């Protein structure tokens, strides 16, 4: 099958439009249905318009959920993607959930990059110290739920 026929068939479901031509607002709504890790790993590499939404729209990163990825004690696997997601929030991160956080370093990283956190959920984060949690609560004046 030649390329033009393949491209024509893939555009048929969108009335002749390409997924890459969707307005940024529509792309954002679609990405909000996925988790942060999926958006970081896949969506940003599809095309230029998708990558632009992933990198430049802080609305996508106001709520970051890094739970249920099945990494267990391999929390370091999530460390870089989690930091990228926090950075992309551009200081507007309001809700943050993570599972198997290794230690206090990521909490400090989080506090250094946002001051509007309202909800923090730590699941199976046994290495996080009480001092780290107390410091996070002190540095996040809008924190309502821990």
C-alpha positions in Angstrom: 0.0 0.0 0.0 1.4 3.4 -0.9 1.8 6.2 1.6 -0.9 8.5 0.3 -3.5 5.8 0.5 -2.4 4.9 4.1 -2.5 8.6 5.1 -5.9 9.0 3.5 -7.3 6.1 5.5 -5.8 7.3 8.8 -7.4 10.8 8.3 -10.8 9.4 7.4 -11.9 9.1 11.0 -11.2 12.8 11.6 -13.0 14.0 8.4 -9.8 14.3 6.5 -7.8 15.9 9.3 -4.7 14.6 11.0 -4.4 14.1 14.7 -1.5 16.5 14.6 -3.9 19.2 13.4 -6.2 19.1 16.4 -6.4 22.4 18.4 -4.2 22.5 21.5 -7.3 22.8 23.7 -8.5 19.4 22.4 -5.1 17.8 22.7 -5.0 19.0 26.3 -8.4 17.4 27.1 -7.2 14.1 25.7 -3.9 14.2 27.6 -5.7 15.0 30.8 -7.3 11.5 30.5 -3.9 9.9 30.6 -1.4 9.7 33.5 1.7 11.9 33.7 4.1 9.0 32.9 2.2 8.1 29.8 2.2 11.7 28.6 5.9 12.1 29.3 6.9 8.9 27.7 4.7 8.8 24.6 2.6 11.8 23.8 5.5 14.2 23.5 7.2 12.1 20.9 4.3 11.8 18.4 4.5 15.1 16.6 5.5 18.8 17.0 2.0 20.0 18.1 1.6 17.3 20.7 5.1 17.9 22.0 4.3 21.7 22.3 1.3 21.0 24.5 3.3 18.6 26.7 6.1 21.0 27.2 4.4 24.4 27.2 0.9 23.9 28.8 1.3 24.0 32.6 -2.5 23.2 32.9 -1.6 19.6 32.0 0.8 19.5 35.0 -1.4 21.0 37.8 -2.2 17.5 39.0 0.5 14.9 38.8 -0.3 11.2 39.7 2.8 9.0 39.7 1.1 6.0 41.3 0.2 2.5 40.2 3.2 2.0 37.9 4.3 -1.2 39.5 7.9 -0.3 40.0 8.0 -1.1 43.7 11.4 -0.7 45.2 12.8 0.6 41.9 11.6 4.2 42.7 14.7 5.6 41.0 13.1 4.5 37.7 10.4 7.2 38.2 12.7 9.9 39.6 13.7 11.7 36.3 10.2 11.6 34.8 8.7 12.8 38.1 11.1 15.8 38.2 10.4 16.6 34.5 6.6 16.6 35.3 7.2 18.9 38.3 9.3 21.2 36.2 6.6 21.4 33.5 4.0 22.5 36.1 5.9 25.9 36.0 5.2 26.4 39.7 1.5 25.7 39.4 1.4 22.2 40.8 -1.6 21.8 43.1 -1.9 18.0 43.6 0.9 15.5 43.7 0.6 11.8 44.3 3.5 9.3 44.2 4.2 5.8 45.2 7.5 4.3 46.5 9.3 7.6 46.9 12.8 6.9 47.9 13.6 9.7 50.4 13.2 13.4 51.2 15.1 14.7 48.1 12.1 14.7 45.8 10.0 16.5 48.5 12.6 19.2 48.6 12.7 19.3 44.8 8.9 19.7 44.8 9.0 22.5 47.5 11.7 24.3 45.5 9.5 24.5 42.4 6.0 25.2 43.7 4.3 27.0 46.6 0.7 26.3 45.7 0.5 22.6 46.5 -2.9 21.8 48.0 -2.8 18.0 48.1 0.1 15.7 48.7 -0.4 11.9 48.6 2.6 9.6 49.5 1.9 5.9 49.1 4.4 3.3 50.5 7.0 6.0 50.9 8.7 4.4 53.9 12.0 6.1 53.4 10.5 9.6 53.7 11.3 11.1 57.1 8.9 12.8 59.5 11.2 15.8 59.3 10.9 15.8 55.5 7.1 15.7 55.7 7.1 18.5 58.3 9.4 20.7 56.2 7.1 20.1 53.2 4.0 21.1 55.2 5.8 24.2 56.5 6.9 25.3 52.9 3.5 24.7 51.4 1.1 27.2 53.0 -1.9 26.2 50.9 -1.6 22.5 51.7 -5.0 21.2 52.7 -4.6 17.4 52.4 -1.6 15.2 53.3 
